[in-house]
Amino acid sequence: VLYDNPDLRYIDLLDVAFDPGKCRVSDMGWVIIRDRCTWDDLKSMEMRVRVINNKPMMRGIYGNLDQVKSLGEGKYTSSETNDKKTRFQSMGITYDQLDDTQYEKLKMYGRVPRWWLDDNVDLDSDDADEMIQGVIEVINGKVTIRMHRNPYYHQEIPILLDQFIQVDNDAFGIGVCEISEDLQDELNCKRNQLLDHAGLTIMPPIIKNSGSGIKNDQIQYRSRKIITSNLPPDASIKPLQIGGNPAEIISMESIIKQDIRNESGASNPIQGIQSGGDTTATEINILEKRGASRITVSVNSFCENFIKLEYRFIYKLLQQFVDKERAVQTLGKD
């Protein structure tokens, strides 16, 4: 063995489903992870007997691959195309670049009845309905390729989860973007108002005197365009005066942006952005201390709820998979 270590992989929030109503994985009954894989990926993990040193050994964990093969090479059927396209594009994945030979794999860690996993249990016994930790994997929502007990001795769900701000009975908590969501909507409305005002100012609605004799197809915004009228210009046609104050909208935009910085704790001094000229050195110092304290709270929470649990998981893996026959090589002159 040249390289053997636990693998920590980050999962997109759109690719994981949590048992609702709980904020900690240890309290959840199940967690489901969605992944995409090819036929070669599944085949490399197929359950079959291999002879090693004249001893038959079972390798692989996936069964029922013949049923997966019968589903066809492509996973995207015509009835699923629109839903898949919308979902993948919302995740930032270009739908046209996806490999049509990929399969959608759902892996569930959680508690299931014992009779699901244990072939030797009597269905009529009291132990049959005992809830035990297991892992189940399904391809395209149709073929179950794995249904085993949780392979780890600690029998915990091997998922780490932490929130920016924890909320009781909510797995996702509150993120930075969610804190300023209303302000972002307000900023977007002000920006749209400014664009609408500019568009109406350049090409405003036209007020036409019904007695001017001007036809509608003559009213066009074009250079050197001549419009014939039976009335004086000021009495025949004129643009509608657009109301509103674009300068006020521009000033409001800067105020909203500052509100977003204040709400999220990313004030100008914390970001290294120059503050307004009316800010004193004492005020800047206070803002820096407040911002640093908020960051410290977030870092401590991340360490307690994520980093420490990660090290505990690794230690438990060492207890299970490292034995006396394993040697630990220390690199370096010391």
Secondary structure, 3 states (H helix, E strand, C coil): CCCCCCCCCCCCHHHEEECCCCCCHHHCCEEEEEEEECHHHHHHCECEEEEECCEEEEECCECCHHHHHHCCCCCCCCCCHHHHHHHHHHCCCCHHHCCCCCEEEEEEEEEEEHHHHCCCCCCCCHHHHCEEEEEEEEECCCEEEEEEECCCCCCCCCCCCCCCEEECCEEEEECHHHHCHHHHHHHHHHHHHHHHHHHHHHCCCEEECCCCCCCHHHCCCCCCCCCCCCCCHHHHEEECCCCCCHHHHHHHHHHHHHHHHHHHCCCHHHHCCCCCCCCCHHHHHHHHHHHHHHHHHHHHHHHHHHHHHHHHHHHHHHHHHCCCCCCCCCCCCC
